[in-house]
Amino acid sequence: MNFEIHTLYYKNSNPIFFDFHSKIMKKFDVPVQYTNETLNVGIWMDRVMNNSKSDIVGFIDIDCIVTNKDIINKCLSNVEKTKSMIGIAVSANHIFPYTHIYIGPAFCFIDRQTWNKIGKPTFGQLKDKLKNIFKTKYDYSQNVCYQLEKNGIRYRALYPQFFDKVHKEYYLHNYGMYGIGTYYEGGVYHLFESRLNENTKIFEKRCEQILNDTFTTEGMINSRSFE
């Protein structure tokens, strides 16, 4: 099995994201190919997929890190076995039907040959414009999951367990919620809304904990809480 993992970060992004991200990935021996460019994430993901020669392609956002070494190996093993896709569960709460749970682009691994076989579906968005009125709308990477479903291919979503701060729009259908600073099963931590300074401080705190081996979910909000 050969694989590659890619991370995009914009030219004007806060440098602490690359600094912490690269340190954590080095800590856990995760090889990442960084792209420092300001372009649409869907276009970039499609470009990576089309240029790749690897069996498995992974994507990890610059504001998404792992809390342990095993999670990457487990994801790679899952994709190698299933020839499908694995990643964090999200829902496009702003796009009808609002209830579709799929794998978000912030942390995902996919079998490249399977992606080829189902027609190389775009990882990009289809926005709600007049010319698209009769088409199924989708957010980043959601279309890939729709196409896997249409071809009868199961994929594995890692569900949120805890998060640091409530974001009113982050509902995961009937499962519960996720939010700013979400911890997903297995050991994935995704900040979301990284452009806001108050969220950057949350990310910095969590990254320091991971680097110091003191990360804990204690005190975080339970994703399945009734509160």
Secondary structure by P-SEA (a helix, b strand, c coil): ccbbbbbbbcccccaaaaaaaaaaaaaabbbbbbbbccccaaaaaaaaaaaccccbbbbbcccccccccaaaaaaaaaaaaaccbbbbbbbccccccccbbbbccccccccaaaaaaaccccccccccccccccccccccaaaaaaaaaaacbbbbbbbbccccccccccccccccccccccccccbbbbbcccccaaaaaaaaaaaaaaaaccccccccccccccc
